[in-house]
């Protein structure tokens, strides 16, 4: 029997089921949603399987029994009470967004007309999307003499594109809202509504006007509707696991552990019961058989990088970030929420932990953490004379060759490109929890600068694809960072020299601390280096090894 192919980037249920691709059966979730209620909203990050879910709903309500043979939903389709329905399916990610509001309006109207043509439904001569959508719902109901199903995929995609342009975002939101509220106006003609997006924007008007909308995004029982669990990977992709493990010369067990570290970790339930792999990254990994940052390069990375740059954000400030449950379920509108709210909604942060008082956000896995780091470093260097590619090349060569001078040189080039004044407020806020109210302004300033130096060095290393761990504990304390690359382990301690401090003394102090606190004890043949950063020059000017 011929091996089923990887459905990488294929969002169409029919194509997957008829063209020889692996399909991970998620249809039980769809049946449960249909039985639960009429109007449902579902948010997930991009490239997480929302479009495939919508496509599967379309096939299900269209009564395509041939596509569901052997799947959970087969029994639902064969039940005597099931009747197919006309399906109105809109994919808002296809709306043209690059040429102004008039083109957006025309593109939206054109998509509605295409659905009407598919259903054989006549529309008015209006060019207003809202009027055309109203016509489409009513006339579909009249033609088929039964209620319609409305599926809206990526309903917020045109709006998110302009998150860095508030004026344009408001125009787009107004246009979309006037279209979406037609679902409320035509409620009596609608059997079922399913809407997907990256977030729930209260001010859109969709959720305030629709009756009894159920937001299933954080419900534990629907946490696995998109994404892949480790159990599903083992069940549906055993041959690909074996082939990739052989190619990488490791065991399947070792491969799965490395995959978990690199691609697992997304969490979408308020009980934190289920961790998920990003499906696009996982399938791309099996296809190319190498670890890489696939997801972030599949779209919208510039929107995120500009968002980070315009707000002078660092990567490290969002590690283990505390939030409350209300925020986790309703983080607010994309253009007015906090930075952590935006990054959480678009999938770069995820729920990672919970205690009695708070939930915590963090980067879901190594892929996202490294990708965000690379974006930020590239942005830092965009306006400087330094080149990220060359800095990365020098760092990796230095680590590979055990060339301390080359490693320090690469780090100094990064430090030289960072506009510290722009990040001062961020640093102050990010480390406020470290500072007791009784501490002097001078001590608080030192905390801020030390945090800022370390976080940007960590960011640069992660952005270069290096495995680096911050504050690794020993029985006597925590090291600043441990770097693992090319089969070698580096233990690095950093001290900042302020006015009046001797740089050589600070470097020696950092080096001695590695051994006094036994930071290097857990590692075999570690390379230890103590660095002193001159706060006036903002450079590593002395180091011991």
Secondary structure per residue as TSV (DSSP state, phi and psi in degrees):
chain	resnum	aa	ss	phi	psi
A	1	X	-	360.0	132.7
A	2	X	-	-68.7	139.0
A	3	X	-	-65.9	137.4
A	4	X	-	-69.5	143.5
A	5	X	B	-85.0	163.8
A	6	X	-	-79.3	128.0
A	7	X	-	-85.8	46.8
A	8	X	T	-64.8	119.3
A	9	X	T	72.1	13.6
A	10	X	-	-100.5	111.3
A	11	X	-	-96.4	7.5
A	12	X	-	-106.2	117.2
A	13	X	H	-59.3	-44.6
A	14	X	H	-60.2	-43.5
A	15	X	H	-63.8	-42.3
A	16	X	H	-62.7	-41.1
A	17	X	H	-79.0	-21.9
A	18	X	H	-110.2	-12.3
A	19	X	T	-112.1	16.9
A	20	X	T	81.6	38.0
A	21	X	B	-108.1	156.5
A	22	X	-	-69.4	131.5
A	23	X	-	-120.9	120.7
A	24	X	-	-84.0	115.6
A	25	X	-	-68.2	109.1
A	26	X	-	-113.4	11.1
A	27	X	H	-70.9	-18.4
A	28	X	H	-61.9	-39.0
A	29	X	H	-60.3	-40.8
A	30	X	H	-66.1	-42.6
A	31	X	H	-61.9	-41.7
A	32	X	H	-64.9	-37.9
A	33	X	H	-65.3	-43.5
A	34	X	H	-61.1	-41.0
A	35	X	H	-71.5	-23.3
A	36	X	H	-78.7	-42.5
A	37	X	-	-172.2	172.4
A	38	X	S	-85.0	-39.2
A	39	X	E	-120.9	118.5
A	40	X	E	-131.3	141.1
A	41	X	E	-121.2	144.0
A	42	X	E	-144.6	121.2
A	43	X	E	-112.2	139.5
A	44	X	-	-153.1	158.3
A	45	X	-	-63.2	166.2
A	46	X	T	-64.2	158.6
A	47	X	T	56.7	37.9
A	48	X	S	-119.7	4.1
A	49	X	S	104.9	10.7
A	50	X	H	-64.0	-43.1
A	51	X	H	-65.9	-36.9
A	52	X	H	-65.2	-37.7
A	53	X	H	-62.3	-44.7
A	54	X	H	-63.2	-43.5
A	55	X	H	-61.9	-36.6
A	56	X	H	-69.0	-40.2
A	57	X	H	-59.1	-42.6
A	58	X	H	-60.8	-45.3
A	59	X	H	-65.6	-37.3
A	60	X	H	-65.5	-50.6
A	61	X	H	-71.2	-22.7
A	62	X	T	-78.4	-7.2
A	63	X	T	77.5	30.0
A	64	X	-	-78.9	74.1
A	65	X	G	-60.1	-31.1
A	66	X	G	-63.1	-27.1
A	67	X	G	-83.0	-13.1
A	68	X	G	-111.3	13.0
A	69	X	T	-62.7	128.1
A	70	X	T	83.9	-3.0
A	71	X	S	-98.8	164.4
A	72	X	T	-58.5	-37.9
A	73	X	T	-74.7	-5.7
A	74	X	H	-58.2	-42.0
A	75	X	H	-65.2	-37.1
A	76	X	H	-62.5	-44.3
A	77	X	H	-67.8	-30.0
A	78	X	T	-89.4	0.6
A	79	X	S	-71.7	147.0
A	80	X	T	-65.2	-19.6
A	81	X	T	-88.3	-7.9
A	82	X	-	-77.9	134.6
A	83	X	-	-132.0	132.1
A	84	X	-	-67.7	162.8
A	85	X	-	-136.0	154.5
A	86	X	-	-66.1	136.3
A	87	X	E	-116.3	124.4
A	88	X	E	-101.3	111.7
A	89	X	E	-121.5	119.6
A	90	X	E	-115.0	130.9
A	91	X	E	-110.1	101.8
A	92	X	G	-75.1	-11.9
A	93	X	G	-70.3	-16.2
A	94	X	G	-86.8	-6.3
A	95	X	S	-66.1	128.8
A	96	X	-	-67.2	128.4
A	97	X	-	-122.1	5.0
A	98	X	S	-101.6	0.2
A	99	X	S	-131.6	29.9
A	100	X	-	96.9	169.4
A	101	X	H	-67.1	-32.5
A	102	X	H	-65.2	-41.0
A	103	X	H	-68.1	-37.7
A	104	X	H	-60.6	-44.3
A	105	X	H	-61.8	-45.0
A	106	X	H	-64.6	-40.9
A	107	X	H	-65.4	-40.1
A	108	X	H	-64.9	-44.0
A	109	X	H	-62.3	-39.7
A	110	X	H	-64.1	-38.5
A	111	X	H	-65.5	-39.4
A	112	X	H	-63.8	-39.8
A	113	X	H	-64.9	-36.7
A	114	X	H	-65.8	-38.3
A	115	X	H	-65.0	-41.7
A	116	X	H	-61.0	-42.0
A	117	X	H	-63.9	-39.8
A	118	X	H	-63.0	-36.6
A	119	X	H	-87.5	-5.1
A	120	X	T	69.7	36.1
A	121	X	-	-111.0	137.3
A	122	X	-	-88.4	142.1
A	123	X	-	-119.0	167.0
A	124	X	-	-72.3	177.4
A	125	X	S	-85.5	5.1
A	126	X	-	-63.5	151.2
A	127	X	-	-104.6	2.9
A	128	X	-	-86.7	120.0
A	129	X	H	-55.4	-40.1
A	130	X	H	-62.3	-41.2
A	131	X	H	-66.5	-41.7
A	132	X	H	-65.5	-37.9
A	133	X	H	-66.6	-39.7
A	134	X	H	-60.3	-46.7
A	135	X	H	-59.0	-44.3
A	136	X	H	-60.5	-45.2
A	137	X	H	-65.7	-50.5
A	138	X	H	-65.0	-47.1
A	139	X	H	-70.8	-28.6
A	140	X	H	-67.2	-41.9
A	141	X	H	-60.8	-44.3
A	142	X	H	-67.8	-40.2
A	143	X	H	-66.6	-43.6
A	144	X	H	-94.8	-6.2
A	145	X	T	56.1	36.9
A	146	X	S	-157.7	159.7
A	147	X	-	-66.3	150.5
A	148	X	E	-101.1	162.2
A	149	X	E	-106.2	132.2
A	150	X	E	-115.8	121.1
A	151	X	E	-119.1	124.4
A	152	X	E	-123.0	110.8
A	153	X	E	-97.9	136.4
A	154	X	S	54.2	48.9
A	155	X	T	-59.4	-22.6
A	156	X	T	-100.2	1.0
A	157	X	H	-57.0	-44.3
A	158	X	H	-64.3	-31.2
A	159	X	H	-75.2	-45.3
A	160	X	H	-61.3	-30.5
A	161	X	T	-58.0	-24.1
A	162	X	T	-113.2	30.5
A	163	X	T	-63.0	-25.9
A	164	X	T	-93.8	7.0
A	165	X	-	-134.2	82.1
A	166	X	H	-56.6	-39.0
A	167	X	H	-62.8	-45.7
A	168	X	H	-68.3	-37.7
A	169	X	H	-58.9	-40.9
A	170	X	H	-65.1	-39.3
A	171	X	H	-64.1	-43.5
A	172	X	H	-65.7	-41.6
A	173	X	H	-61.8	-41.6
A	174	X	H	-62.6	-42.3
A	175	X	H	-64.7	-44.0
A	176	X	H	-68.0	-40.7
A	177	X	H	-61.0	-43.0
A	178	X	H	-62.0	-27.0
A	179	X	H	-80.2	-46.6
A	180	X	H	-69.1	-29.5
A	181	X	T	-68.3	-10.3
A	182	X	H	-66.1	-21.1
A	183	X	H	-65.7	-36.7
A	184	X	H	-67.4	-44.6
A	185	X	H	-62.8	-27.5
A	186	X	T	-111.1	26.1
A	187	X	G	-53.2	-37.9
A	188	X	G	-70.8	-11.7
A	189	X	G	-102.3	5.1
A	190	X	E	-114.3	132.9
A	191	X	E	-87.7	-41.7
A	192	X	E	-156.5	141.2
A	193	X	E	-128.0	133.8
A	194	X	E	-135.1	122.6
A	195	X	E	-122.0	132.4
A	196	X	E	-119.6	156.6
A	197	X	E	-173.8	-177.7
A	198	X	S	-85.9	-16.8
A	199	X	S	-161.1	172.0
A	200	X	-	-106.2	106.6
A	201	X	-	-95.8	111.1
A	202	X	G	-60.3	-37.4
A	203	X	G	-81.5	0.4
A	204	X	G	-65.8	-30.4
A	205	X	S	94.9	-11.9
A	206	X	H	-66.2	-50.7
A	207	X	H	-81.7	-19.9
A	208	X	H	-83.0	-19.2
A	209	X	H	-103.7	-28.2
A	210	X	S	-74.5	141.1
A	211	X	T	-82.8	134.3
A	212	X	T	56.2	44.1
A	213	X	-	-70.9	131.5
A	214	X	E	-104.5	118.4
A	215	X	E	-91.1	107.1
A	216	X	-	-92.9	4.7
A	217	X	T	-57.8	-37.6
A	218	X	T	-110.9	8.2
A	219	X	-	-72.1	126.9
A	220	X	G	-55.7	-34.5
A	221	X	G	-70.0	-14.7
A	222	X	G	-117.1	14.8
A	223	X	T	-61.1	-31.4
A	224	X	T	-96.6	12.6
A	225	X	S	-64.3	-31.1
A	226	X	S	-125.3	157.8
A	227	X	S	87.7	175.5
A	228	X	B	-126.8	132.1
A	229	X	-	-83.6	162.4
A	230	X	H	-62.7	-35.7
A	231	X	H	-63.3	-39.7
A	232	X	H	-67.3	-37.9
A	233	X	H	-61.7	-44.7
A	234	X	H	-64.9	-39.6
A	235	X	H	-71.8	-44.4
A	236	X	H	-97.1	-15.8
A	237	X	-	-128.3	39.6
A	238	X	H	-62.4	-38.6
A	239	X	H	-68.0	-36.8
A	240	X	H	-70.3	-34.3
A	241	X	H	-62.2	-48.1
A	242	X	H	-63.2	-45.0
A	243	X	H	-63.4	-42.6
A	244	X	H	-68.8	-40.1
A	245	X	H	-61.3	-42.3
A	246	X	H	-63.7	-42.9
A	247	X	H	-61.6	-35.4
A	248	X	H	-93.1	0.3
A	249	X	T	60.0	42.4
A	250	X	S	-135.3	170.0
A	251	X	-	-79.7	157.7
A	252	X	H	-55.9	-36.0
A	253	X	H	-64.4	-43.7
A	254	X	H	-64.9	-38.3
A	255	X	H	-61.2	-47.1
A	256	X	H	-62.3	-37.0
A	257	X	H	-65.9	-42.7
A	258	X	H	-67.6	-37.4
A	259	X	H	-62.8	-42.7
A	260	X	H	-59.2	-44.2
A	261	X	H	-63.1	-36.5
A	262	X	H	-91.0	-35.7
A	263	X	H	-123.2	-14.3
A	264	X	-	-83.3	170.0
A	265	X	-	122.4	-7.2
A	266	X	B	-71.7	138.7
A	267	X	-	-134.9	128.7
A	268	X	-	-130.4	30.6
A	269	X	S	-134.5	145.7
A	270	X	T	-75.0	2.2
A	271	X	T	-109.0	-1.1
A	272	X	-	53.9	42.1
A	273	X	-	-90.2	-24.4
A	274	X	-	-128.0	128.1
A	275	X	-	-106.2	141.0
A	276	X	B	-129.3	148.9
A	277	X	B	-88.4	144.3
A	278	X	-	-69.7	123.1
A	279	X	H	-66.7	-36.9
A	280	X	H	-63.6	-44.9
A	281	X	H	-66.5	-41.3
A	282	X	H	-63.9	-46.3
A	283	X	H	-68.7	-36.9
A	284	X	H	-64.4	-37.8
A	285	X	H	-62.8	-45.7
A	286	X	H	-64.0	-33.7
A	287	X	H	-70.6	-42.9
A	288	X	H	-99.4	-14.2
A	289	X	T	56.6	43.4
A	290	X	S	-154.8	146.4
A	291	X	-	-75.2	127.5
A	292	X	-	-156.6	169.6
A	293	X	-	-95.2	81.0
A	294	X	T	-76.7	-42.1
A	295	X	T	-64.1	-47.5
A	296	X	G	-69.2	-22.7
A	297	X	G	-91.0	3.9
A	298	X	G	-87.9	1.9
A	299	X	S	147.8	149.2
A	300	X	-	67.7	11.8
A	301	X	H	-65.1	-32.5
A	302	X	H	-67.8	-37.3
A	303	X	H	-57.9	-43.9
A	304	X	H	-69.9	-44.0
A	305	X	H	-63.8	-40.0
A	306	X	H	-66.8	-37.6
A	307	X	H	-59.9	-46.3
A	308	X	H	-64.9	-43.9
A	309	X	H	-67.7	-45.4
A	310	X	H	-63.8	-25.2
A	311	X	T	-106.4	7.4
A	312	X	T	53.8	48.1
A	313	X	-	-92.7	149.4
A	314	X	-	-110.3	163.6
A	315	X	S	-75.7	-41.5
A	316	X	G	-67.1	-25.0
A	317	X	G	-67.7	-14.3
A	318	X	G	-103.9	13.0
A	319	X	T	-77.4	129.0
A	320	X	T	51.5	52.7
A	321	X	E	-88.6	121.6
A	322	X	E	-77.5	136.8
A	323	X	E	-140.5	167.3
A	324	X	-	-101.1	171.9
A	325	X	H	-64.2	-38.2
A	326	X	H	-59.8	-41.0
A	327	X	H	-65.3	-41.2
A	328	X	H	-59.2	-36.4
A	329	X	H	-91.3	-26.8
A	330	X	-	-141.6	78.9
A	331	X	-	-76.5	-1.8
A	332	X	-	99.8	177.8
A	333	X	-	-70.7	146.3
A	334	X	T	-63.2	-29.3
A	335	X	T	-91.9	-7.4
A	336	X	T	-123.3	-12.0
A	337	X	S	-71.3	168.2
A	338	X	-	-68.9	162.4
A	339	X	H	-55.6	-40.9
A	340	X	H	-65.6	-31.2
A	341	X	H	-66.3	-42.8
A	342	X	H	-65.6	-48.3
A	343	X	H	-65.1	-31.9
A	344	X	H	-67.5	-43.8
A	345	X	H	-68.9	-35.2
A	346	X	T	-88.9	2.0
A	347	X	T	98.4	4.1
A	348	X	S	-84.9	-18.5
A	349	X	S	-120.8	152.0
A	350	X	E	-142.6	165.2
A	351	X	E	-66.8	129.9
A	352	X	E	-122.2	-24.0
A	353	X	E	-162.0	166.3
A	354	X	E	-151.1	143.5
A	355	X	-	-132.6	-165.0
A	356	X	S	-65.3	-26.5
A	357	X	S	-107.6	-31.0
A	358	X	-	-142.6	155.9
A	359	X	E	-89.4	164.2
A	360	X	E	-131.9	139.5
A	361	X	E	-98.8	151.8
A	362	X	E	-161.9	171.5
A	363	X	-	-69.8	136.4
A	364	X	S	-66.8	-30.8
A	365	X	S	-162.4	-178.8
A	366	X	H	-65.6	-38.3
A	367	X	H	-57.0	-48.7
A	368	X	H	-70.7	-41.6
A	369	X	H	-60.9	-47.3
A	370	X	H	-66.2	-38.5
A	371	X	H	-65.9	-44.2
A	372	X	H	-62.8	-38.5
A	373	X	H	-63.4	-44.3
A	374	X	H	-63.1	-41.7
A	375	X	H	-60.5	-44.2
A	376	X	H	-67.4	-43.6
A	377	X	H	-64.7	-42.0
A	378	X	H	-60.5	-37.1
A	379	X	H	-67.8	-40.2
A	380	X	H	-59.3	-42.3
A	381	X	H	-85.1	-10.1
A	382	X	H	-58.7	-36.5
A	383	X	T	-101.4	13.3
A	384	X	S	-115.4	179.7
A	385	X	S	-86.2	-2.9
A	386	X	-	-87.0	159.0
A	387	X	-	-120.5	124.6
A	388	X	H	-61.4	-43.3
A	389	X	H	-59.4	-42.5
A	390	X	H	-70.9	-39.9
A	391	X	H	-61.1	-43.3
A	392	X	H	-62.4	-44.7
A	393	X	H	-59.0	-44.2
A	394	X	H	-66.9	-41.1
A	395	X	H	-62.2	-49.6
A	396	X	H	-63.6	-38.4
A	397	X	H	-65.4	-40.8
A	398	X	H	-63.5	-42.3
A	399	X	H	-66.8	-40.8
A	400	X	H	-67.3	-39.3
A	401	X	H	-92.2	0.3
A	402	X	T	53.3	47.2
A	403	X	-	-103.5	96.1
A	404	X	H	-60.4	-40.7
A	405	X	H	-61.0	-41.2
A	406	X	H	-68.3	-40.0
A	407	X	H	-61.9	-50.1
A	408	X	H	-63.8	-38.3
A	409	X	H	-61.3	-42.2
A	410	X	H	-65.0	-41.9
A	411	X	H	-63.5	-38.6
A	412	X	H	-66.6	-34.4
A	413	X	H	-66.8	-35.2
A	414	X	H	-68.2	-46.4
A	415	X	H	-60.5	-33.7
A	416	X	H	-68.9	-24.5
A	417	X	T	-91.5	-1.9
A	418	X	-	-90.5	120.9
A	419	X	-	-78.6	84.9
A	420	X	H	-58.3	-33.9
A	421	X	H	-60.5	-34.5
A	422	X	H	-67.4	-27.1
A	423	X	H	-99.5	3.8
A	424	X	H	-60.7	-45.1
A	425	X	H	-66.7	-39.0
A	426	X	H	-62.3	-45.1
A	427	X	H	-62.3	-41.7
A	428	X	H	-61.4	-43.3
A	429	X	H	-70.6	-41.3
A	430	X	H	-66.6	-29.5
A	431	X	T	-109.4	12.4
A	432	X	G	-59.7	-30.6
A	433	X	G	-68.1	-18.5
A	434	X	G	-80.2	-18.8
A	435	X	S	-102.8	123.2
A	436	X	-	-72.3	148.6
A	437	X	T	-57.3	-26.5
A	438	X	T	-83.8	-8.7
A	439	X	S	-71.5	150.9
A	440	X	-	-72.8	161.3
A	441	X	H	-61.3	-33.7
A	442	X	H	-65.2	-42.9
A	443	X	H	-67.4	-39.2
A	444	X	H	-62.9	-39.5
A	445	X	H	-62.3	-41.3
A	446	X	H	-64.2	-41.4
A	447	X	H	-56.8	-45.8
A	448	X	H	-62.3	-46.8
A	449	X	H	-68.2	-41.6
A	450	X	H	-63.2	-41.4
A	451	X	H	-62.4	-42.3
A	452	X	H	-67.1	-44.0
A	453	X	H	-59.9	-50.4
A	454	X	H	-64.5	-43.5
A	455	X	H	-64.7	-36.0
A	456	X	H	-75.6	-32.5
A	457	X	H	-66.7	-43.8
A	458	X	H	-58.7	-44.7
A	459	X	H	-60.0	-45.5
A	460	X	H	-62.0	-46.5
A	461	X	H	-63.5	-43.8
A	462	X	H	-64.6	-39.7
A	463	X	H	-63.3	-23.5
A	464	X	T	-85.8	0.3
A	465	X	T	85.2	14.8
A	466	X	-	-87.1	139.7
A	467	X	E	-79.0	113.1
A	468	X	E	-134.7	136.7
A	469	X	E	-121.3	131.2
A	470	X	E	-95.7	142.7
A	471	X	E	52.3	51.6
A	472	X	E	-72.2	127.7
A	473	X	E	-82.1	144.9
A	474	X	E	-119.3	-177.6
A	475	X	T	-73.5	-7.8
A	476	X	T	-119.5	-0.5
A	477	X	E	162.1	-165.0
A	478	X	E	-128.3	128.8
A	479	X	E	-77.7	154.7
A	480	X	E	-63.2	-47.3
A	481	X	E	-160.7	148.8
A	482	X	E	-122.0	125.0
A	483	X	E	-111.5	130.7
A	484	X	E	-120.5	117.8
A	485	X	E	-157.7	134.9
A	486	X	T	60.5	32.6
A	487	X	T	78.9	6.2
A	488	X	E	-118.4	149.0
A	489	X	E	-116.9	125.7
A	490	X	E	-109.8	130.4
A	491	X	E	-107.8	118.4
A	492	X	E	-120.1	130.8
A	493	X	E	-123.5	136.9
A	494	X	E	-122.7	134.7
A	495	X	E	-124.0	146.0
A	496	X	E	-104.2	129.8
A	497	X	E	-98.7	119.3
A	498	X	-	-98.7	178.6
A	499	X	T	-55.2	126.0
A	500	X	T	97.6	-15.2
A	501	X	-	-82.9	145.9
A	502	X	-	-87.8	122.7
A	503	X	H	-62.8	-44.9
A	504	X	H	-61.5	-38.1
A	505	X	H	-64.8	-41.5
A	506	X	H	-65.0	-41.1
A	507	X	H	-64.5	-42.4
A	508	X	H	-66.3	-37.6
A	509	X	H	-61.4	-42.7
A	510	X	H	-64.6	-43.2
A	511	X	H	-64.3	-44.5
A	512	X	H	-63.9	-34.9
A	513	X	H	-63.3	-32.7
A	514	X	H	-57.2	-40.9
A	515	X	H	-86.6	-35.6
A	516	X	H	-64.2	-37.7
A	517	X	T	-94.6	1.3
A	518	X	T	59.3	37.9
A	519	X	T	-63.5	-31.9
A	520	X	T	-90.4	-6.4
A	521	X	T	-57.8	-35.8
A	522	X	T	-73.1	-6.2
A	523	X	S	-114.1	149.9
A	524	X	S	-88.5	122.7
A	525	X	S	50.0	54.7
A	526	X	-	-73.6	154.1
A	527	X	E	-100.1	119.1
A	528	X	E	-109.1	137.1
A	529	X	E	-145.6	130.8
A	530	X	E	-106.2	128.7
A	531	X	E	-118.3	144.0
A	532	X	E	-118.4	123.6
A	533	X	E	-100.8	123.3
A	534	X	E	-76.0	111.7
A	535	X	T	-66.1	-26.5
A	536	X	T	-75.4	-42.0
A	537	X	T	-87.0	-17.8
A	538	X	T	54.6	49.1
A	539	X	E	-142.4	152.4
A	540	X	E	-80.1	106.9
A	541	X	E	-105.2	-16.1
A	542	X	E	-140.6	144.1
A	543	X	E	-155.3	149.9
A	544	X	E	-122.1	142.6
A	545	X	-	-149.8	360.0
